Amino acid sequence: MISSHIKEKLQSGSLIRKMFEEGNKRKAIYGAENVFDFSIGNPDLEPPKEVKDALKAIVEEDVPGGHGYMSNSGYEATRAAIAKKRSEESSVTVDAGAVCMTVGAAAAMNDVFHSILDQGDEVILLAPFFMEYNNYIDNHGGVPVIVQTDDKFMPDVDAIIAAVTPKTKAIVINSPNNPSGVVYSEELLKSLNAALLKCDHVIHVISDEPYIELAYDGIKVPSALDCFDNLIICYSWSKALSLPGERIGYTLVSPKHADYEDLTAAIVLSNRTLGSVNAPAIWQKVVERALYAKVDVPNYEHRRNLLYANIVESGFEAVKPNGALYIFMKTPNGLSDSEFGEICAKHNLLLVPGASFSRPGYCRLAFCVSEQTIINSRKAFEAVAAELGLK
Ligand SMILES: Cc1ncc(COP(=O)(O)O)c(C=O)c1O
């Protein structure tokens, strides 16, 4: 017998997975070129050359013990290189001891929540947000508290502070954001920090950063180290180097954090006891050597431009994203997510409803699909717009 808790979760299922299956079914019927599946955010660019070069060299070097157990926080040299890069990118000097190598951002967040949450503790999430946060928090006895952002998907500092209770342990910040693609300004983040510091207990700021390298329009994503005091970064190379299947990332505790010593030790312990033990050895060495490389970001920007043009020129509304891999489009004519989703599906246009990100009235489109799919989808956007009388 499986646990009743997991049974409940199995029944609710993953909507994105269902969309994925629906997409495959439709591709078999109508042909792949006639189905416009914008539902899955799977980075489709190849990793940069530096990754493949590093991987080949590491295999050739064949260092004795290179596949053995190591410190649970990961290789010292890798952590030192990350600390150096983060120090260069901010006004804060970071030490290798602040960094713990993890199995992607998902494991990083689980390590952090395991380290900070007691049963019933609350974590503030800013909607719309990556739906897996709910599971990561629930895994460790926490309770998500959802605070809506404004109509441009920017955090509302007063609304956040109004949601703080004696049980609030943390807030999650994700910029560039999944699903809206918006980037929060340094000024806004600093004002949030000032407000959080006025609360009468420490509130951890968890900055989930898989998309910080994917920023467009010349925008520089502010360093969270410059903006927050009680900061824990969760980073991942899933998007920056297109390595989601390899599972590599890290946590980094700001030296300004009030609980720095306890937290750094707790996260390493959680990394071990939750079962990762340590991040994959070879991939730690690869990311150390390819630390300053990134995927072809202008390519994503080009596709963002094409998809955004399809949306707004067909008569729909969306905030233009400055980063990440998604556009979060408003459902037209006050239609519910599911009503709009059904109309789109008739035209083989597959999107994820906003309710999946705790923001109904919108839908997410991922632009990490082929350029040709985006170009071909124009007729589907126009057909949906015509059916709804938008133009
Ligand atoms: C906002 C956000 N956080 C975390 C993750 C998990 O990333 P990883 O592959 O590093 O576990 C994702 C994956 O898509 C994401 O979109």
Ligand as a Chemical Component Dictionary entry (heavy atoms), coordinates in Angstrom:
data_LIG
# 
_chem_comp.id                   LIG 
_chem_comp.type                 NON-POLYMER 
_chem_comp.pdbx_formal_charge   0 
_chem_comp.three_letter_code    LIG 
# 
loop_
_chem_comp_atom.comp_id 
_chem_comp_atom.atom_id 
_chem_comp_atom.alt_atom_id 
_chem_comp_atom.type_symbol 
_chem_comp_atom.charge 
_chem_comp_atom.model_Cartn_x 
_chem_comp_atom.model_Cartn_y 
_chem_comp_atom.model_Cartn_z 
_chem_comp_atom.pdbx_ordinal 
LIG C1 C1 C 0 11.660 28.148 -11.714 1  
LIG C2 C2 C 0 12.281 26.810 -11.702 2  
LIG N1 N1 N 0 12.902 26.400 -10.591 3  
LIG C3 C3 C 0 13.495 25.186 -10.529 4  
LIG C4 C4 C 0 13.471 24.326 -11.601 5  
LIG C5 C5 C 0 14.137 22.999 -11.475 6  
LIG O1 O1 O 0 15.318 23.005 -12.194 7  
LIG P1 P1 P 0 16.386 21.808 -12.159 8  
LIG O2 O2 O 0 16.348 21.163 -13.489 9  
LIG O3 O3 O 0 17.680 22.472 -11.915 10 
LIG O4 O4 O 0 16.022 20.917 -11.041 11 
LIG C6 C6 C 0 12.819 24.705 -12.773 12 
LIG C7 C7 C 0 12.742 23.798 -13.922 13 
LIG O5 O5 O 0 12.157 24.033 -14.941 14 
LIG C8 C8 C 0 12.212 25.984 -12.831 15 
LIG O6 O6 O 0 11.567 26.412 -13.925 16 
# 
loop_
_chem_comp_bond.comp_id 
_chem_comp_bond.atom_id_1 
_chem_comp_bond.atom_id_2 
_chem_comp_bond.value_order 
_chem_comp_bond.pdbx_ordinal 
LIG C1 C2 SING 1  
LIG C2 N1 SING 2  
LIG C2 C8 DOUB 3  
LIG N1 C3 DOUB 4  
LIG C3 C4 SING 5  
LIG C4 C5 SING 6  
LIG C4 C6 DOUB 7  
LIG C5 O1 SING 8  
LIG O1 P1 SING 9  
LIG P1 O2 DOUB 10 
LIG P1 O3 SING 11 
LIG P1 O4 SING 12 
LIG C6 C7 SING 13 
LIG C6 C8 SING 14 
LIG C7 O5 DOUB 15 
LIG C8 O6 SING 16 
# 
